[in-house]
Amino acid sequence: MKTYKCEEMMCEGCVNRIKKGLDGAGIKNTVDLSVKTVTIDGDKDCEAAAVEILDDLGFSAVEV
């Protein structure tokens, strides 16, 4: 499990876009707007795919 900081996350709309993108790819995730983090529950391939999806959605994913 890895957690990424996404500073661009500003509102519930952002949370919904992230969840929709990750859920659509079958990636288990937890999004926390209060601390602007996305936690990925999966292997390295899932983590890499999640970072790519976040980037495509316009969110930088910095590992914490």
PDBQT receptor file of N, H, CA, C and O in Angstrom, charges set to zero:
ATOM      1  N   MET A   1       0.849  -1.172   0.000  1.00  0.00    +0.000 N 
ATOM      2  CA  MET A   1       0.000   0.000   0.000  1.00  0.00    +0.000 C 
ATOM      3  C   MET A   1       0.897   1.239   0.000  1.00  0.00    +0.000 C 
ATOM      4  O   MET A   1       1.850   1.338   0.774  1.00  0.00    +0.000 OA
ATOM      5  N   LYS A   2       0.569   2.178  -0.886  1.00  0.00    +0.000 N 
ATOM      6  H   LYS A   2      -0.205   2.097  -1.514  1.00  0.00    +0.000 HD
ATOM      7  CA  LYS A   2       1.326   3.427  -0.946  1.00  0.00    +0.000 C 
ATOM      8  C   LYS A   2       0.373   4.604  -0.920  1.00  0.00    +0.000 C 
ATOM      9  O   LYS A   2      -0.762   4.521  -1.389  1.00  0.00    +0.000 OA
ATOM     10  N   THR A   3       0.861   5.710  -0.360  1.00  0.00    +0.000 N 
ATOM     11  H   THR A   3       1.783   5.778   0.021  1.00  0.00    +0.000 HD
ATOM     12  CA  THR A   3       0.076   6.933  -0.280  1.00  0.00    +0.000 C 
ATOM     13  C   THR A   3       0.774   8.017  -1.077  1.00  0.00    +0.000 C 
ATOM     14  O   THR A   3       1.993   8.177  -1.015  1.00  0.00    +0.000 OA
ATOM     15  N   TYR A   4      -0.028   8.759  -1.827  1.00  0.00    +0.000 N 
ATOM     16  H   TYR A   4      -1.018   8.630  -1.877  1.00  0.00    +0.000 HD
ATOM     17  CA  TYR A   4       0.478   9.843  -2.663  1.00  0.00    +0.000 C 
ATOM     18  C   TYR A   4      -0.223  11.142  -2.298  1.00  0.00    +0.000 C 
ATOM     19  O   TYR A   4      -1.428  11.168  -2.047  1.00  0.00    +0.000 OA
ATOM     20  N   LYS A   5       0.550  12.211  -2.273  1.00  0.00    +0.000 N 
ATOM     21  H   LYS A   5       1.529  12.190  -2.477  1.00  0.00    +0.000 HD
ATOM     22  CA  LYS A   5       0.014  13.555  -2.028  1.00  0.00    +0.000 C 
ATOM     23  C   LYS A   5      -0.376  14.149  -3.379  1.00  0.00    +0.000 C 
ATOM     24  O   LYS A   5       0.403  14.097  -4.332  1.00  0.00    +0.000 OA
ATOM     25  N   CYS A   6      -1.569  14.706  -3.461  1.00  0.00    +0.000 N 
ATOM     26  H   CYS A   6      -2.201  14.748  -2.687  1.00  0.00    +0.000 HD
ATOM     27  CA  CYS A   6      -2.061  15.349  -4.684  1.00  0.00    +0.000 C 
ATOM     28  C   CYS A   6      -2.504  16.768  -4.321  1.00  0.00    +0.000 C 
ATOM     29  O   CYS A   6      -3.671  17.009  -4.013  1.00  0.00    +0.000 OA
ATOM     30  N   GLU A   7      -1.552  17.696  -4.365  1.00  0.00    +0.000 N 
ATOM     31  H   GLU A   7      -0.604  17.500  -4.615  1.00  0.00    +0.000 HD
ATOM     32  CA  GLU A   7      -1.815  19.075  -3.944  1.00  0.00    +0.000 C 
ATOM     33  C   GLU A   7      -2.920  19.753  -4.746  1.00  0.00    +0.000 C 
ATOM     34  O   GLU A   7      -3.564  20.676  -4.247  1.00  0.00    +0.000 OA
ATOM     35  N   GLU A   8      -3.150  19.309  -5.985  1.00  0.00    +0.000 N 
ATOM     36  H   GLU A   8      -2.627  18.559  -6.391  1.00  0.00    +0.000 HD
ATOM     37  CA  GLU A   8      -4.157  19.956  -6.838  1.00  0.00    +0.000 C 
ATOM     38  C   GLU A   8      -5.587  19.590  -6.437  1.00  0.00    +0.000 C 
ATOM     39  O   GLU A   8      -6.535  20.196  -6.936  1.00  0.00    +0.000 OA
ATOM     40  N   MET A   9      -5.758  18.621  -5.556  1.00  0.00    +0.000 N 
ATOM     41  H   MET A   9      -4.987  18.128  -5.150  1.00  0.00    +0.000 HD
ATOM     42  CA  MET A   9      -7.088  18.207  -5.119  1.00  0.00    +0.000 C 
ATOM     43  C   MET A   9      -7.699  19.312  -4.252  1.00  0.00    +0.000 C 
ATOM     44  O   MET A   9      -7.179  19.628  -3.182  1.00  0.00    +0.000 OA
ATOM     45  N   MET A  10      -8.794  19.888  -4.716  1.00  0.00    +0.000 N 
ATOM     46  H   MET A  10      -9.216  19.632  -5.586  1.00  0.00    +0.000 HD
ATOM     47  CA  MET A  10      -9.368  21.042  -4.023  1.00  0.00    +0.000 C 
ATOM     48  C   MET A  10     -10.786  20.831  -3.494  1.00  0.00    +0.000 C 
ATOM     49  O   MET A  10     -11.201  21.526  -2.567  1.00  0.00    +0.000 OA
ATOM     50  N   CYS A  11     -11.548  19.870  -4.074  1.00  0.00    +0.000 N 
ATOM     51  H   CYS A  11     -11.211  19.305  -4.827  1.00  0.00    +0.000 HD
ATOM     52  CA  CYS A  11     -12.963  19.773  -3.715  1.00  0.00    +0.000 C 
ATOM     53  C   CYS A  11     -13.471  18.350  -3.915  1.00  0.00    +0.000 C 
ATOM     54  O   CYS A  11     -12.741  17.474  -4.381  1.00  0.00    +0.000 OA
ATOM     55  N   GLU A  12     -14.728  18.136  -3.557  1.00  0.00    +0.000 N 
ATOM     56  H   GLU A  12     -15.321  18.848  -3.178  1.00  0.00    +0.000 HD
ATOM     57  CA  GLU A  12     -15.338  16.816  -3.733  1.00  0.00    +0.000 C 
ATOM     58  C   GLU A  12     -15.411  16.429  -5.209  1.00  0.00    +0.000 C 
ATOM     59  O   GLU A  12     -15.403  15.242  -5.534  1.00  0.00    +0.000 OA
ATOM     60  N   GLY A  13     -15.481  17.404  -6.097  1.00  0.00    +0.000 N 
ATOM     61  H   GLY A  13     -15.487  18.369  -5.833  1.00  0.00    +0.000 HD
ATOM     62  CA  GLY A  13     -15.463  17.114  -7.524  1.00  0.00    +0.000 C 
ATOM     63  C   GLY A  13     -14.160  16.438  -7.914  1.00  0.00    +0.000 C 
ATOM     64  O   GLY A  13     -14.152  15.494  -8.705  1.00  0.00    +0.000 OA
ATOM     65  N   CYS A  14     -13.055  16.926  -7.355  1.00  0.00    +0.000 N 
ATOM     66  H   CYS A  14     -13.061  17.693  -6.713  1.00  0.00    +0.000 HD
ATOM     67  CA  CYS A  14     -11.742  16.314  -7.600  1.00  0.00    +0.000 C 
ATOM     68  C   CYS A  14     -11.731  14.884  -7.068  1.00  0.00    +0.000 C 
ATOM     69  O   CYS A  14     -11.265  13.965  -7.742  1.00  0.00    +0.000 OA
ATOM     70  N   VAL A  15     -12.243  14.706  -5.865  1.00  0.00    +0.000 N 
ATOM     71  H   VAL A  15     -12.621  15.453  -5.317  1.00  0.00    +0.000 HD
ATOM     72  CA  VAL A  15     -12.289  13.387  -5.247  1.00  0.00    +0.000 C 
ATOM     73  C   VAL A  15     -13.071  12.425  -6.139  1.00  0.00    +0.000 C 
ATOM     74  O   VAL A  15     -12.641  11.296  -6.374  1.00  0.00    +0.000 OA
ATOM     75  N   ASN A  16     -14.226  12.885  -6.636  1.00  0.00    +0.000 N 
ATOM     76  H   ASN A  16     -14.575  13.802  -6.445  1.00  0.00    +0.000 HD
ATOM     77  CA  ASN A  16     -15.058  12.034  -7.481  1.00  0.00    +0.000 C 
ATOM     78  C   ASN A  16     -14.354  11.673  -8.784  1.00  0.00    +0.000 C 
ATOM     79  O   ASN A  16     -14.453  10.534  -9.240  1.00  0.00    +0.000 OA
ATOM     80  N   ARG A  17     -13.639  12.631  -9.395  1.00  0.00    +0.000 N 
ATOM     81  H   ARG A  17     -13.558  13.556  -9.025  1.00  0.00    +0.000 HD
ATOM     82  CA  ARG A  17     -12.896  12.348 -10.637  1.00  0.00    +0.000 C 
ATOM     83  C   ARG A  17     -11.814  11.315 -10.390  1.00  0.00    +0.000 C 
ATOM     84  O   ARG A  17     -11.629  10.400 -11.193  1.00  0.00    +0.000 OA
ATOM     85  N   ILE A  18     -11.100  11.457  -9.284  1.00  0.00    +0.000 N 
ATOM     86  H   ILE A  18     -11.250  12.200  -8.632  1.00  0.00    +0.000 HD
ATOM     87  CA  ILE A  18     -10.030  10.513  -8.947  1.00  0.00    +0.000 C 
ATOM     88  C   ILE A  18     -10.607   9.126  -8.702  1.00  0.00    +0.000 C 
ATOM     89  O   ILE A  18     -10.119   8.138  -9.252  1.00  0.00    +0.000 OA
ATOM     90  N   LYS A  19     -11.656   9.053  -7.867  1.00  0.00    +0.000 N 
ATOM     91  H   LYS A  19     -12.051   9.855  -7.420  1.00  0.00    +0.000 HD
ATOM     92  CA  LYS A  19     -12.259   7.757  -7.561  1.00  0.00    +0.000 C 
ATOM     93  C   LYS A  19     -12.800   7.096  -8.817  1.00  0.00    +0.000 C 
ATOM     94  O   LYS A  19     -12.621   5.893  -9.005  1.00  0.00    +0.000 OA
ATOM     95  N   LYS A  20     -13.457   7.857  -9.675  1.00  0.00    +0.000 N 
ATOM     96  H   LYS A  20     -13.602   8.835  -9.522  1.00  0.00    +0.000 HD
ATOM     97  CA  LYS A  20     -14.021   7.306 -10.912  1.00  0.00    +0.000 C 
ATOM     98  C   LYS A  20     -12.913   6.740 -11.794  1.00  0.00    +0.000 C 
ATOM     99  O   LYS A  20     -13.057   5.647 -12.342  1.00  0.00    +0.000 OA
ATOM    100  N   GLY A  21     -11.810   7.471 -11.935  1.00  0.00    +0.000 N 
ATOM    101  H   GLY A  21     -11.693   8.358 -11.490  1.00  0.00    +0.000 HD
ATOM    102  CA  GLY A  21     -10.694   7.009 -12.757  1.00  0.00    +0.000 C 
ATOM    103  C   GLY A  21     -10.040   5.757 -12.217  1.00  0.00    +0.000 C 
ATOM    104  O   GLY A  21      -9.760   4.822 -12.967  1.00  0.00    +0.000 OA
ATOM    105  N   LEU A  22      -9.795   5.735 -10.909  1.00  0.00    +0.000 N 
ATOM    106  H   LEU A  22     -10.023   6.494 -10.300  1.00  0.00    +0.000 HD
ATOM    107  CA  LEU A  22      -9.130   4.587 -10.299  1.00  0.00    +0.000 C 
ATOM    108  C   LEU A  22     -10.067   3.385 -10.193  1.00  0.00    +0.000 C 
ATOM    109  O   LEU A  22      -9.658   2.256 -10.464  1.00  0.00    +0.000 OA
ATOM    110  N   ASP A  23     -11.317   3.618  -9.803  1.00  0.00    +0.000 N 
ATOM    111  H   ASP A  23     -11.649   4.535  -9.582  1.00  0.00    +0.000 HD
ATOM    112  CA  ASP A  23     -12.287   2.529  -9.709  1.00  0.00    +0.000 C 
ATOM    113  C   ASP A  23     -12.518   1.901 -11.087  1.00  0.00    +0.000 C 
ATOM    114  O   ASP A  23     -12.654   0.684 -11.213  1.00  0.00    +0.000 OA
ATOM    115  N   GLY A  24     -12.558   2.753 -12.114  1.00  0.00    +0.000 N 
ATOM    116  H   GLY A  24     -12.447   3.741 -12.011  1.00  0.00    +0.000 HD
ATOM    117  CA  GLY A  24     -12.767   2.261 -13.471  1.00  0.00    +0.000 C 
ATOM    118  C   GLY A  24     -11.651   1.345 -13.942  1.00  0.00    +0.000 C 
ATOM    119  O   GLY A  24     -11.860   0.487 -14.800  1.00  0.00    +0.000 OA
ATOM    120  N   ALA A  25     -10.467   1.532 -13.378  1.00  0.00    +0.000 N 
ATOM    121  H   ALA A  25     -10.297   2.229 -12.681  1.00  0.00    +0.000 HD
ATOM    122  CA  ALA A  25      -9.320   0.681 -13.720  1.00  0.00    +0.000 C 
ATOM    123  C   ALA A  25      -9.200  -0.511 -12.769  1.00  0.00    +0.000 C 
ATOM    124  O   ALA A  25      -8.271  -1.311 -12.882  1.00  0.00    +0.000 OA
ATOM    125  N   GLY A  26     -10.144  -0.624 -11.835  1.00  0.00    +0.000 N 
ATOM    126  H   GLY A  26     -10.899   0.026 -11.744  1.00  0.00    +0.000 HD
ATOM    127  CA  GLY A  26     -10.118  -1.737 -10.891  1.00  0.00    +0.000 C 
ATOM    128  C   GLY A  26      -9.054  -1.616  -9.826  1.00  0.00    +0.000 C 
ATOM    129  O   GLY A  26      -8.594  -2.621  -9.284  1.00  0.00    +0.000 OA
ATOM    130  N   ILE A  27      -8.655  -0.383  -9.520  1.00  0.00    +0.000 N 
ATOM    131  H   ILE A  27      -9.028   0.434  -9.961  1.00  0.00    +0.000 HD
ATOM    132  CA  ILE A  27      -7.596  -0.149  -8.525  1.00  0.00    +0.000 C 
ATOM    133  C   ILE A  27      -8.248   0.236  -7.195  1.00  0.00    +0.000 C 
ATOM    134  O   ILE A  27      -8.992   1.214  -7.120  1.00  0.00    +0.000 OA
ATOM    135  N   LYS A  28      -7.958  -0.546  -6.143  1.00  0.00    +0.000 N 
ATOM    136  H   LYS A  28      -7.353  -1.340  -6.204  1.00  0.00    +0.000 HD
ATOM    137  CA  LYS A  28      -8.479  -0.241  -4.808  1.00  0.00    +0.000 C 
ATOM    138  C   LYS A  28      -7.814   1.035  -4.310  1.00  0.00    +0.000 C 
ATOM    139  O   LYS A  28      -6.593   1.176  -4.374  1.00  0.00    +0.000 OA
ATOM    140  N   ASN A  29      -8.635   1.969  -3.811  1.00  0.00    +0.000 N 
ATOM    141  H   ASN A  29      -9.627   1.854  -3.759  1.00  0.00    +0.000 HD
ATOM    142  CA  ASN A  29      -8.082   3.256  -3.396  1.00  0.00    +0.000 C 
ATOM    143  C   ASN A  29      -8.886   3.877  -2.281  1.00  0.00    +0.000 C 
ATOM    144  O   ASN A  29     -10.049   3.542  -2.058  1.00  0.00    +0.000 OA
ATOM    145  N   THR A  30      -8.231   4.795  -1.582  1.00  0.00    +0.000 N 
ATOM    146  H   THR A  30      -7.286   5.067  -1.764  1.00  0.00    +0.000 HD
ATOM    147  CA  THR A  30      -8.876   5.632  -0.576  1.00  0.00    +0.000 C 
ATOM    148  C   THR A  30      -8.420   7.055  -0.846  1.00  0.00    +0.000 C 
ATOM    149  O   THR A  30      -7.222   7.331  -0.912  1.00  0.00    +0.000 OA
ATOM    150  N   VAL A  31      -9.382   7.956  -1.003  1.00  0.00    +0.000 N 
ATOM    151  H   VAL A  31     -10.355   7.732  -0.950  1.00  0.00    +0.000 HD
ATOM    152  CA  VAL A  31      -9.069   9.359  -1.289  1.00  0.00    +0.000 C 
ATOM    153  C   VAL A  31      -9.468  10.182  -0.074  1.00  0.00    +0.000 C 
ATOM    154  O   VAL A  31     -10.592  10.071   0.415  1.00  0.00    +0.000 OA
ATOM    155  N   ASP A  32      -8.550  11.008   0.414  1.00  0.00    +0.000 N 
ATOM    156  H   ASP A  32      -7.636  11.099   0.018  1.00  0.00    +0.000 HD
ATOM    157  CA  ASP A  32      -8.807  11.842   1.594  1.00  0.00    +0.000 C 
ATOM    158  C   ASP A  32      -8.562  13.304   1.233  1.00  0.00    +0.000 C 
ATOM    159  O   ASP A  32      -7.420  13.754   1.144  1.00  0.00    +0.000 OA
ATOM    160  N   LEU A  33      -9.645  14.029   1.028  1.00  0.00    +0.000 N 
ATOM    161  H   LEU A  33     -10.573  13.664   1.101  1.00  0.00    +0.000 HD
ATOM    162  CA  LEU A  33      -9.554  15.437   0.642  1.00  0.00    +0.000 C 
ATOM    163  C   LEU A  33      -8.924  16.286   1.749  1.00  0.00    +0.000 C 
ATOM    164  O   LEU A  33      -8.208  17.243   1.453  1.00  0.00    +0.000 OA
ATOM    165  N   SER A  34      -9.179  15.952   3.022  1.00  0.00    +0.000 N 
ATOM    166  H   SER A  34      -9.760  15.174   3.262  1.00  0.00    +0.000 HD
ATOM    167  CA  SER A  34      -8.691  16.786   4.130  1.00  0.00    +0.000 C 
ATOM    168  C   SER A  34      -7.173  16.896   4.165  1.00  0.00    +0.000 C 
ATOM    169  O   SER A  34      -6.632  17.916   4.591  1.00  0.00    +0.000 OA
ATOM    170  N   VAL A  35      -6.483  15.841   3.714  1.00  0.00    +0.000 N 
ATOM    171  H   VAL A  35      -6.923  15.013   3.368  1.00  0.00    +0.000 HD
ATOM    172  CA  VAL A  35      -5.016  15.881   3.688  1.00  0.00    +0.000 C 
ATOM    173  C   VAL A  35      -4.469  15.751   2.260  1.00  0.00    +0.000 C 
ATOM    174  O   VAL A  35      -3.260  15.653   2.050  1.00  0.00    +0.000 OA
ATOM    175  N   LYS A  36      -5.387  15.753   1.286  1.00  0.00    +0.000 N 
ATOM    176  H   LYS A  36      -6.369  15.833   1.456  1.00  0.00    +0.000 HD
ATOM    177  CA  LYS A  36      -5.042  15.713  -0.147  1.00  0.00    +0.000 C 
ATOM    178  C   LYS A  36      -4.183  14.503  -0.494  1.00  0.00    +0.000 C 
ATOM    179  O   LYS A  36      -3.142  14.625  -1.140  1.00  0.00    +0.000 OA
ATOM    180  N   THR A  37      -4.644  13.319  -0.046  1.00  0.00    +0.000 N 
ATOM    181  H   THR A  37      -5.489  13.220   0.479  1.00  0.00    +0.000 HD
ATOM    182  CA  THR A  37      -3.894  12.104  -0.339  1.00  0.00    +0.000 C 
ATOM    183  C   THR A  37      -4.773  11.067  -1.038  1.00  0.00    +0.000 C 
ATOM    184  O   THR A  37      -5.998  11.055  -0.916  1.00  0.00    +0.000 OA
ATOM    185  N   VAL A  38      -4.078  10.198  -1.778  1.00  0.00    +0.000 N 
ATOM    186  H   VAL A  38      -3.083  10.209  -1.877  1.00  0.00    +0.000 HD
ATOM    187  CA  VAL A  38      -4.695   9.034  -2.403  1.00  0.00    +0.000 C 
ATOM    188  C   VAL A  38      -3.854   7.833  -1.973  1.00  0.00    +0.000 C 
ATOM    189  O   VAL A  38      -2.642   7.807  -2.190  1.00  0.00    +0.000 OA
ATOM    190  N   THR A  39      -4.500   6.847  -1.366  1.00  0.00    +0.000 N 
ATOM    191  H   THR A  39      -5.484   6.869  -1.190  1.00  0.00    +0.000 HD
ATOM    192  CA  THR A  39      -3.811   5.636  -0.952  1.00  0.00    +0.000 C 
ATOM    193  C   THR A  39      -4.227   4.511  -1.888  1.00  0.00    +0.000 C 
ATOM    194  O   THR A  39      -5.414   4.277  -2.115  1.00  0.00    +0.000 OA
ATOM    195  N   ILE A  40      -3.234   3.823  -2.424  1.00  0.00    +0.000 N 
ATOM    196  H   ILE A  40      -2.269   4.013  -2.240  1.00  0.00    +0.000 HD
ATOM    197  CA  ILE A  40      -3.454   2.733  -3.366  1.00  0.00    +0.000 C 
ATOM    198  C   ILE A  40      -3.160   1.415  -2.667  1.00  0.00    +0.000 C 
ATOM    199  O   ILE A  40      -2.094   1.239  -2.076  1.00  0.00    +0.000 OA
ATOM    200  N   ASP A  41      -4.110   0.495  -2.738  1.00  0.00    +0.000 N 
ATOM    201  H   ASP A  41      -4.976   0.639  -3.217  1.00  0.00    +0.000 HD
ATOM    202  CA  ASP A  41      -3.954  -0.827  -2.137  1.00  0.00    +0.000 C 
ATOM    203  C   ASP A  41      -3.781  -1.829  -3.274  1.00  0.00    +0.000 C 
ATOM    204  O   ASP A  41      -4.755  -2.334  -3.832  1.00  0.00    +0.000 OA
ATOM    205  N   GLY A  42      -2.508  -2.108  -3.608  1.00  0.00    +0.000 N 
ATOM    206  H   GLY A  42      -1.716  -1.698  -3.155  1.00  0.00    +0.000 HD
ATOM    207  CA  GLY A  42      -2.237  -3.028  -4.697  1.00  0.00    +0.000 C 
ATOM    208  C   GLY A  42      -0.749  -3.226  -4.874  1.00  0.00    +0.000 C 
ATOM    209  O   GLY A  42       0.061  -2.715  -4.101  1.00  0.00    +0.000 OA
ATOM    210  N   ASP A  43      -0.403  -3.980  -5.909  1.00  0.00    +0.000 N 
ATOM    211  H   ASP A  43      -1.062  -4.396  -6.536  1.00  0.00    +0.000 HD
ATOM    212  CA  ASP A  43       1.003  -4.248  -6.173  1.00  0.00    +0.000 C 
ATOM    213  C   ASP A  43       1.645  -3.080  -6.930  1.00  0.00    +0.000 C 
ATOM    214  O   ASP A  43       1.007  -2.056  -7.174  1.00  0.00    +0.000 OA
ATOM    215  N   LYS A  44       2.913  -3.256  -7.293  1.00  0.00    +0.000 N 
ATOM    216  H   LYS A  44       3.431  -4.088  -7.095  1.00  0.00    +0.000 HD
ATOM    217  CA  LYS A  44       3.648  -2.179  -7.970  1.00  0.00    +0.000 C 
ATOM    218  C   LYS A  44       3.008  -1.795  -9.301  1.00  0.00    +0.000 C 
ATOM    219  O   LYS A  44       3.032  -0.624  -9.681  1.00  0.00    +0.000 OA
ATOM    220  N   ASP A  45       2.435  -2.768 -10.013  1.00  0.00    +0.000 N 
ATOM    221  H   ASP A  45       2.415  -3.718  -9.703  1.00  0.00    +0.000 HD
ATOM    222  CA  ASP A  45       1.759  -2.467 -11.274  1.00  0.00    +0.000 C 
ATOM    223  C   ASP A  45       0.543  -1.581 -11.045  1.00  0.00    +0.000 C 
ATOM    224  O   ASP A  45       0.303  -0.641 -11.803  1.00  0.00    +0.000 OA
ATOM    225  N   CYS A  46      -0.228  -1.881  -9.994  1.00  0.00    +0.000 N 
ATOM    226  H   CYS A  46      -0.033  -2.644  -9.378  1.00  0.00    +0.000 HD
ATOM    227  CA  CYS A  46      -1.390  -1.054  -9.649  1.00  0.00    +0.000 C 
ATOM    228  C   CYS A  46      -0.954   0.356  -9.278  1.00  0.00    +0.000 C 
ATOM    229  O   CYS A  46      -1.580   1.336  -9.683  1.00  0.00    +0.000 OA
ATOM    230  N   GLU A  47       0.120   0.451  -8.508  1.00  0.00    +0.000 N 
ATOM    231  H   GLU A  47       0.628  -0.345  -8.180  1.00  0.00    +0.000 HD
ATOM    232  CA  GLU A  47       0.624   1.758  -8.088  1.00  0.00    +0.000 C 
ATOM    233  C   GLU A  47       1.075   2.567  -9.295  1.00  0.00    +0.000 C 
ATOM    234  O   GLU A  47       0.773   3.756  -9.392  1.00  0.00    +0.000 OA
ATOM    235  N   ALA A  48       1.793   1.934 -10.215  1.00  0.00    +0.000 N 
ATOM    236  H   ALA A  48       2.038   0.968 -10.136  1.00  0.00    +0.000 HD
ATOM    237  CA  ALA A  48       2.261   2.638 -11.415  1.00  0.00    +0.000 C 
ATOM    238  C   ALA A  48       1.080   3.081 -12.275  1.00  0.00    +0.000 C 
ATOM    239  O   ALA A  48       1.074   4.192 -12.805  1.00  0.00    +0.000 OA
ATOM    240  N   ALA A  49       0.083   2.209 -12.413  1.00  0.00    +0.000 N 
ATOM    241  H   ALA A  49       0.087   1.307 -11.983  1.00  0.00    +0.000 HD
ATOM    242  CA  ALA A  49      -1.105   2.558 -13.199  1.00  0.00    +0.000 C 
ATOM    243  C   ALA A  49      -1.859   3.710 -12.545  1.00  0.00    +0.000 C 
ATOM    244  O   ALA A  49      -2.358   4.600 -13.234  1.00  0.00    +0.000 OA
ATOM    245  N   ALA A  50      -1.941   3.693 -11.220  1.00  0.00    +0.000 N 
ATOM    246  H   ALA A  50      -1.535   2.970 -10.661  1.00  0.00    +0.000 HD
ATOM    247  CA  ALA A  50      -2.641   4.751 -10.497  1.00  0.00    +0.000 C 
ATOM    248  C   ALA A  50      -1.957   6.097 -10.703  1.00  0.00    +0.000 C 
ATOM    249  O   ALA A  50      -2.624   7.106 -10.931  1.00  0.00    +0.000 OA
ATOM    250  N   VAL A  51      -0.628   6.117 -10.623  1.00  0.00    +0.000 N 
ATOM    251  H   VAL A  51      -0.086   5.297 -10.437  1.00  0.00    +0.000 HD
ATOM    252  CA  VAL A  51       0.120   7.365 -10.835  1.00  0.00    +0.000 C 
ATOM    253  C   VAL A  51      -0.143   7.899 -12.242  1.00  0.00    +0.000 C 
ATOM    254  O   VAL A  51      -0.321   9.102 -12.434  1.00  0.00    +0.000 OA
ATOM    255  N   GLU A  52      -0.166   7.001 -13.218  1.00  0.00    +0.000 N 
ATOM    256  H   GLU A  52      -0.021   6.024 -13.062  1.00  0.00    +0.000 HD
ATOM    257  CA  GLU A  52      -0.426   7.409 -14.597  1.00  0.00    +0.000 C 
ATOM    258  C   GLU A  52      -1.845   7.960 -14.752  1.00  0.00    +0.000 C 
ATOM    259  O   GLU A  52      -2.050   8.969 -15.428  1.00  0.00    +0.000 OA
ATOM    260  N   ILE A  53      -2.812   7.306 -14.133  1.00  0.00    +0.000 N 
ATOM    261  H   ILE A  53      -2.646   6.487 -13.584  1.00  0.00    +0.000 HD
ATOM    262  CA  ILE A  53      -4.202   7.781 -14.189  1.00  0.00    +0.000 C 
ATOM    263  C   ILE A  53      -4.309   9.147 -13.530  1.00  0.00    +0.000 C 
ATOM    264  O   ILE A  53      -4.941  10.050 -14.078  1.00  0.00    +0.000 OA
ATOM    265  N   LEU A  54      -3.702   9.311 -12.365  1.00  0.00    +0.000 N 
ATOM    266  H   LEU A  54      -3.188   8.578 -11.920  1.00  0.00    +0.000 HD
ATOM    267  CA  LEU A  54      -3.742  10.607 -11.681  1.00  0.00    +0.000 C 
ATOM    268  C   LEU A  54      -3.133  11.695 -12.556  1.00  0.00    +0.000 C 
ATOM    269  O   LEU A  54      -3.670  12.799 -12.643  1.00  0.00    +0.000 OA
ATOM    270  N   ASP A  55      -2.015  11.386 -13.202  1.00  0.00    +0.000 N 
ATOM    271  H   ASP A  55      -1.578  10.490 -13.131  1.00  0.00    +0.000 HD
ATOM    272  CA  ASP A  55      -1.361  12.346 -14.090  1.00  0.00    +0.000 C 
ATOM    273  C   ASP A  55      -2.290  12.712 -15.247  1.00  0.00    +0.000 C 
ATOM    274  O   ASP A  55      -2.417  13.885 -15.597  1.00  0.00    +0.000 OA
ATOM    275  N   ASP A  56      -2.939  11.708 -15.839  1.00  0.00    +0.000 N 
ATOM    276  H   ASP A  56      -2.836  10.755 -15.555  1.00  0.00    +0.000 HD
ATOM    277  CA  ASP A  56      -3.870  11.958 -16.943  1.00  0.00    +0.000 C 
ATOM    278  C   ASP A  56      -5.034  12.839 -16.502  1.00  0.00    +0.000 C 
ATOM    279  O   ASP A  56      -5.578  13.605 -17.296  1.00  0.00    +0.000 OA
ATOM    280  N   LEU A  57      -5.412  12.724 -15.226  1.00  0.00    +0.000 N 
ATOM    281  H   LEU A  57      -4.970  12.101 -14.581  1.00  0.00    +0.000 HD
ATOM    282  CA  LEU A  57      -6.508  13.529 -14.691  1.00  0.00    +0.000 C 
ATOM    283  C   LEU A  57      -6.063  14.933 -14.259  1.00  0.00    +0.000 C 
ATOM    284  O   LEU A  57      -6.892  15.771 -13.901  1.00  0.00    +0.000 OA
ATOM    285  N   GLY A  58      -4.749  15.181 -14.298  1.00  0.00    +0.000 N 
ATOM    286  H   GLY A  58      -4.076  14.501 -14.589  1.00  0.00    +0.000 HD
ATOM    287  CA  GLY A  58      -4.232  16.494 -13.953  1.00  0.00    +0.000 C 
ATOM    288  C   GLY A  58      -3.769  16.641 -12.519  1.00  0.00    +0.000 C 
ATOM    289  O   GLY A  58      -3.633  17.758 -12.018  1.00  0.00    +0.000 OA
ATOM    290  N   PHE A  59      -3.525  15.521 -11.856  1.00  0.00    +0.000 N 
ATOM    291  H   PHE A  59      -3.635  14.614 -12.263  1.00  0.00    +0.000 HD
ATOM    292  CA  PHE A  59      -3.059  15.554 -10.473  1.00  0.00    +0.000 C 
ATOM    293  C   PHE A  59      -1.655  14.976 -10.396  1.00  0.00    +0.000 C 
ATOM    294  O   PHE A  59      -1.396  13.878 -10.889  1.00  0.00    +0.000 OA
ATOM    295  N   SER A  60      -0.748  15.728  -9.771  1.00  0.00    +0.000 N 
ATOM    296  H   SER A  60      -0.959  16.620  -9.371  1.00  0.00    +0.000 HD
ATOM    297  CA  SER A  60       0.595  15.197  -9.552  1.00  0.00    +0.000 C 
ATOM    298  C   SER A  60       0.520  14.271  -8.346  1.00  0.00    +0.000 C 
ATOM    299  O   SER A  60      -0.146  14.588  -7.361  1.00  0.00    +0.000 OA
ATOM    300  N   ALA A  61       1.192  13.137  -8.417  1.00  0.00    +0.000 N 
ATOM    301  H   ALA A  61       1.733  12.880  -9.218  1.00  0.00    +0.000 HD
ATOM    302  CA  ALA A  61       1.180  12.155  -7.326  1.00  0.00    +0.000 C 
ATOM    303  C   ALA A  61       2.580  12.055  -6.760  1.00  0.00    +0.000 C 
ATOM    304  O   ALA A  61       3.478  11.491  -7.386  1.00  0.00    +0.000 OA
ATOM    305  N   VAL A  62       2.760  12.611  -5.561  1.00  0.00    +0.000 N 
ATOM    306  H   VAL A  62       2.031  13.069  -5.053  1.00  0.00    +0.000 HD
ATOM    307  CA  VAL A  62       4.058  12.601  -4.895  1.00  0.00    +0.000 C 
ATOM    308  C   VAL A  62       3.977  11.602  -3.748  1.00  0.00    +0.000 C 
ATOM    309  O   VAL A  62       3.164  11.752  -2.836  1.00  0.00    +0.000 OA
ATOM    310  N   GLU A  63       4.826  10.585  -3.804  1.00  0.00    +0.000 N 
ATOM    311  H   GLU A  63       5.487  10.463  -4.545  1.00  0.00    +0.000 HD
ATOM    312  CA  GLU A  63       4.811   9.560  -2.768  1.00  0.00    +0.000 C 
ATOM    313  C   GLU A  63       5.162  10.151  -1.406  1.00  0.00    +0.000 C 
ATOM    314  O   GLU A  63       6.107  10.930  -1.285  1.00  0.00    +0.000 OA
ATOM    315  N   VAL A  64       4.393   9.775  -0.381  1.00  0.00    +0.000 N 
ATOM    316  H   VAL A  64       3.626   9.142  -0.479  1.00  0.00    +0.000 HD
ATOM    317  CA  VAL A  64       4.656  10.238   0.990  1.00  0.00    +0.000 C 
ATOM    318  C   VAL A  64       5.008   9.079   1.883  1.00  0.00    +0.000 C 
ATOM    319  O   VAL A  64       5.262   9.270   3.072  1.00  0.00    +0.000 OA
TER     320      VAL A  64
